[in-house]
Amino acid sequence: MMNQMGLVDPRPPTAATGFEGFYRAQHEPMLRLAYLLTQSRAAAEDLVQDSFVRVQPRWADLESPTAYLRRTVTNACYSYHRRRRREEAVAQSRTTARPDGVEAEHDEMWDALARLAPRRRAALVMRYYLDLSEADIAAALGCRKGTVKSLTHRGLADLRSVLEP
């Protein structure tokens, strides 16, 4: 099948081909991943949209665009948390009252997850909320499968220590 520029497209034709079809297929899963990592719907939407914008120029050259996008979303969530911590530190240094930016509907598990280190939180969210394999998580986090096992094990131990008295 020829694309608009007259080049042969190696991907099989589907109802929604090209980057638009990729966007439609991956938007919801990536939004779910970003929400679980940030616990903010608005931040998740912004981060996923920015990630698609970053991936789009490279999309045609990628061997595994889904894995690359997942890694991009995960890195964007890490950056979001770093920025947020810096902003909160600056806000607290200016005033003694803590800014109220916490969403109302949190339960104990979300609070416990929020206390984990970002990589441990990401490993647990991808494993138990998104049901990804260790290989997929390793690709998303840029580490080995053994590291994923270690992050998951240590993250669960941290959760147990927080949740169990």
Backbone hydrogen bonds in HBPLUS format (Angstrom, degrees):
<---DONOR---> <-ACCEPTOR-->    atom                        ^
c    i                          cat <-CA-CA->   ^        H-A-AA   ^      H-
h    n   atom  resd res      DA  || num        DHA   H-A  angle D-A-AA Bond
n    s   type  num  typ     dist DA aas  dist angle  dist       angle   num
A0009-ASP N   A0001-MET O   2.92 MM   8  5.81 174.0  1.92 173.3 173.9     1
A0003-ASN N   A0007-LEU O   2.85 MM   4  5.58 160.8  1.89 158.6 164.0     2
A0006-GLY N   A0003-ASN O   3.10 MM   3  5.40 164.6  2.12 113.7 117.4     3
A0022-PHE N   A0018-GLY O   3.10 MM   4  6.44 157.7  2.15 148.9 155.8     4
A0023-TYR N   A0019-PHE O   2.75 MM   4  5.96 157.9  1.80 151.6 157.5     5
A0024-ARG N   A0020-GLU O   2.95 MM   4  6.22 163.5  1.98 148.3 152.3     6
A0025-ALA N   A0021-GLY O   2.96 MM   4  6.12 156.0  2.01 146.7 153.1     7
A0026-GLN N   A0022-PHE O   2.93 MM   4  5.99 150.7  2.02 149.9 157.4     8
A0027-HIS N   A0023-TYR O   2.84 MM   4  5.50 139.2  2.01 152.6 157.2     9
A0030-MET N   A0026-GLN O   3.07 MM   4  6.06 162.5  2.10 153.6 158.8    10
A0031-LEU N   A0027-HIS O   2.87 MM   4  5.99 149.8  1.97 149.0 158.4    11
A0032-ARG N   A0028-GLU O   2.96 MM   4  6.15 155.7  2.02 150.6 156.6    12
A0033-LEU N   A0029-PRO O   3.00 MM   4  6.26 156.7  2.06 144.1 150.2    13
A0034-ALA N   A0030-MET O   2.92 MM   4  6.11 168.2  1.93 150.5 153.4    14
A0035-TYR N   A0031-LEU O   2.90 MM   4  6.04 155.9  1.96 145.4 152.5    15
A0036-LEU N   A0032-ARG O   2.98 MM   4  6.16 161.6  2.01 148.5 153.5    16
A0037-LEU N   A0033-LEU O   3.03 MM   4  6.27 141.5  2.18 144.6 155.4    17
A0038-THR N   A0034-ALA O   2.86 MM   4  5.96 143.1  1.99 146.5 156.2    18
A0039-GLN N   A0035-TYR O   2.59 MM   4  5.01 153.1  1.66 144.4 151.2    19
A0044-ALA N   A0040-SER O   2.91 MM   4  6.02 158.6  1.96 147.9 154.7    20
A0045-GLU N   A0041-ARG O   2.95 MM   4  6.18 161.7  1.99 151.9 155.9    21
A0046-ASP N   A0042-ALA O   3.11 MM   4  6.36 164.5  2.14 150.6 154.4    22
A0047-LEU N   A0043-ALA O   2.87 MM   4  6.03 167.7  1.89 156.7 160.3    23
A0048-VAL N   A0044-ALA O   2.92 MM   4  6.02 161.8  1.96 152.5 157.2    24
A0049-GLN N   A0045-GLU O   3.04 MM   4  6.13 162.0  2.07 145.8 151.2    25
A0050-ASP N   A0046-ASP O   2.94 MM   4  6.14 163.9  1.97 151.6 156.2    26
A0051-SER N   A0047-LEU O   2.93 MM   4  6.07 147.8  2.03 139.5 148.8    27
A0052-PHE N   A0048-VAL O   2.96 MM   4  6.26 158.1  2.00 153.6 158.0    28
A0053-VAL N   A0049-GLN O   3.06 MM   4  6.34 154.5  2.12 146.7 154.0    29
A0054-ARG N   A0050-ASP O   2.99 MM   4  6.28 147.8  2.10 143.8 152.3    30
A0055-VAL N   A0051-SER O   2.92 MM   4  6.16 150.0  2.02 149.5 158.0    31
A0056-GLN N   A0052-PHE O   2.95 MM   4  5.92 153.4  2.03 150.5 155.9    32
A0058-ARG N   A0055-VAL O   2.97 MM   3  5.49 133.2  2.20 118.0 130.7    33
A0059-TRP N   A0055-VAL O   2.93 MM   4  5.70 121.0  2.28 150.9 165.1    34
A0059-TRP N   A0056-GLN O   3.30 MM   3  5.00 148.4  2.40  97.1 106.2    35
A0061-ASP N   A0058-ARG O   2.97 MM   3  5.60 141.7  2.11 121.0 131.6    36
A0062-LEU N   A0059-TRP O   3.27 MM   3  5.45 160.9  2.31 108.4 114.1    37
A0068-TYR N   A0064-SER O   3.06 MM   4  6.32 162.4  2.09 156.4 162.1    38
A0069-LEU N   A0065-PRO O   2.86 MM   4  5.96 156.7  1.91 144.3 150.7    39
A0070-ARG N   A0066-THR O   2.87 MM   4  6.09 159.5  1.92 148.7 154.6    40
A0071-ARG N   A0067-ALA O   2.97 MM   4  6.19 155.8  2.03 145.6 151.8    41
A0072-THR N   A0068-TYR O   2.94 MM   4  6.18 153.0  2.01 144.6 152.5    42
A0073-VAL N   A0069-LEU O   2.86 MM   4  6.13 159.0  1.90 156.3 161.0    43
A0074-THR N   A0070-ARG O   2.97 MM   4  6.15 162.7  2.00 147.6 152.6    44
A0075-ASN N   A0071-ARG O   2.93 MM   4  6.13 163.3  1.96 150.5 154.8    45
A0076-ALA N   A0072-THR O   2.95 MM   4  6.12 151.1  2.03 142.7 151.1    46
A0077-CYS N   A0073-VAL O   2.94 MM   4  6.24 148.4  2.04 147.6 156.2    47
A0078-TYR N   A0074-THR O   3.01 MM   4  6.37 151.1  2.09 147.2 155.2    48
A0079-SER N   A0075-ASN O   2.98 MM   4  6.27 162.6  2.01 150.3 154.4    49
A0080-TYR N   A0076-ALA O   2.89 MM   4  6.11 150.3  1.98 142.6 151.4    50
A0081-HIS N   A0077-CYS O   3.05 MM   4  6.33 158.5  2.10 149.0 152.8    51
A0082-ARG N   A0078-TYR O   3.01 MM   4  6.35 156.5  2.07 150.9 157.8    52
A0083-ARG N   A0079-SER O   2.91 MM   4  6.12 169.5  1.92 156.2 158.5    53
A0084-ARG N   A0080-TYR O   2.91 MM   4  6.07 160.6  1.94 148.5 154.7    54
A0085-ARG N   A0081-HIS O   2.93 MM   4  6.09 159.9  1.97 148.4 153.1    55
A0086-ARG N   A0082-ARG O   3.04 MM   4  6.30 162.3  2.08 150.5 155.3    56
A0087-GLU N   A0083-ARG O   2.87 MM   4  6.12 162.7  1.90 154.1 159.1    57
A0088-GLU N   A0084-ARG O   2.87 MM   4  6.06 156.9  1.92 149.4 155.7    58
A0089-ALA N   A0085-ARG O   2.92 MM   4  6.10 153.6  2.00 146.2 153.5    59
A0090-VAL N   A0086-ARG O   2.98 MM   4  6.25 157.8  2.03 150.3 156.0    60
A0091-ALA N   A0087-GLU O   2.90 MM   4  6.08 159.7  1.94 146.3 152.4    61
A0092-GLN N   A0088-GLU O   2.84 MM   4  5.98 155.9  1.89 147.1 153.4    62
A0093-SER N   A0089-ALA O   3.00 MM   4  6.14 143.9  2.13 139.3 148.9    63
A0094-ARG N   A0090-VAL O   3.17 MM   4  6.40 132.5  2.41 139.8 151.5    64
A0094-ARG N   A0091-ALA O   3.24 MM   3  5.22 135.2  2.46  93.4 105.3    65
A0095-THR N   A0091-ALA O   3.13 MM   4  6.33 139.0  2.31 142.3 152.8    66
A0106-HIS N   A0104-ALA O   3.20 MM   2  6.03 129.8  2.46 103.1  90.1    67
A0111-ASP N   A0107-ASP O   3.19 MM   4  6.49 161.6  2.23 154.8 160.2    68
A0112-ALA N   A0108-GLU O   2.93 MM   4  6.15 154.6  1.99 146.9 154.2    69
A0113-LEU N   A0109-MET O   2.81 MM   4  6.07 159.2  1.86 152.7 158.5    70
A0114-ALA N   A0110-TRP O   2.91 MM   4  6.07 152.1  1.99 145.0 152.6    71
A0115-ARG N   A0112-ALA O   3.15 MM   3  5.30 140.7  2.31 100.0 110.8    72
A0116-LEU N   A0113-LEU O   3.11 MM   3  5.42 151.6  2.19 107.9 116.1    73
A0121-ARG N   A0117-ALA O   2.91 MM   4  6.11 164.9  1.93 164.4 169.5    74
A0122-ALA N   A0118-PRO O   2.87 MM   4  6.02 161.2  1.91 147.6 153.0    75
A0123-ALA N   A0119-ARG O   2.94 MM   4  6.10 159.6  1.98 145.7 150.9    76
A0124-LEU N   A0120-ARG O   3.00 MM   4  6.21 163.6  2.02 150.9 154.9    77
A0125-VAL N   A0121-ARG O   2.89 MM   4  6.05 165.3  1.91 155.6 160.1    78
A0126-MET N   A0122-ALA O   2.93 MM   4  6.02 168.0  1.94 151.1 154.8    79
A0127-ARG N   A0123-ALA O   2.99 MM   4  6.02 150.7  2.07 141.4 149.9    80
A0128-TYR N   A0124-LEU O   2.84 MM   4  5.80 171.4  1.85 154.4 157.0    81
A0129-TYR N   A0125-VAL O   2.93 MM   4  5.05 145.2  2.05 127.7 137.5    82
A0130-LEU N   A0125-VAL O   3.06 MM   5  6.50 143.8  2.19 154.7 163.0    83
A0132-LEU N   A0126-MET O   2.93 MM   6  5.69 172.3  1.93 153.4 154.7    84
A0137-ILE N   A0133-SER O   2.99 MM   4  6.28 159.3  2.04 152.6 158.6    85
A0138-ALA N   A0134-GLU O   2.85 MM   4  5.99 158.1  1.90 146.7 153.2    86
A0139-ALA N   A0135-ALA O   3.00 MM   4  6.24 153.3  2.07 144.0 150.8    87
A0140-ALA N   A0136-ASP O   2.97 MM   4  6.21 153.0  2.04 143.1 150.7    88
A0141-LEU N   A0137-ILE O   2.85 MM   4  6.05 152.8  1.92 153.9 161.1    89
A0142-GLY N   A0138-ALA O   2.83 MM   4  5.67 122.1  2.17 137.7 151.2    90
A0143-CYS N   A0138-ALA O   2.99 MM   5  4.95 161.0  2.02 138.4 143.8    91
A0147-THR N   A0144-ARG O   3.10 MM   3  5.24 124.3  2.42  98.4 112.1    92
A0148-VAL N   A0144-ARG O   3.14 MM   4  6.57 149.6  2.23 145.6 154.2    93
A0149-LYS N   A0145-LYS O   2.99 MM   4  6.36 156.4  2.05 150.3 156.2    94
A0150-SER N   A0146-GLY O   2.99 MM   4  6.25 155.6  2.05 143.1 149.8    95
A0151-LEU N   A0147-THR O   2.78 MM   4  6.01 163.6  1.80 153.6 158.0    96
A0152-THR N   A0148-VAL O   2.87 MM   4  6.01 162.1  1.90 151.8 156.7    97
A0153-HIS N   A0149-LYS O   2.90 MM   4  6.05 164.5  1.92 148.3 153.0    98
A0154-ARG N   A0150-SER O   2.90 MM   4  6.02 171.8  1.91 155.3 157.7    99
A0155-GLY N   A0151-LEU O   2.81 MM   4  5.81 151.2  1.90 141.4 150.5   100
A0156-LEU N   A0152-THR O   2.93 MM   4  6.09 159.9  1.97 149.9 154.6   101
A0157-ALA N   A0153-HIS O   3.03 MM   4  6.28 153.5  2.10 143.9 151.6   102
A0158-ASP N   A0154-ARG O   2.89 MM   4  6.13 154.7  1.96 145.7 152.5   103
A0159-LEU N   A0155-GLY O   2.91 MM   4  6.20 156.4  1.97 147.3 153.9   104
A0160-ARG N   A0156-LEU O   2.89 MM   4  6.14 159.4  1.94 149.5 154.9   105
A0161-SER N   A0157-ALA O   3.03 MM   4  6.28 157.6  2.08 147.6 153.1   106
A0162-VAL N   A0158-ASP O   3.11 MM   4  6.36 142.1  2.26 143.4 153.3   107
A0162-VAL N   A0159-LEU O   3.17 MM   3  5.16 125.6  2.48  94.9 108.8   108
A0163-LEU N   A0159-LEU O   2.81 MM   4  5.94 165.0  1.83 158.6 163.0   109
A0164-GLU N   A0160-ARG O   2.84 MM   4  5.52 159.6  1.88 145.9 151.1   110
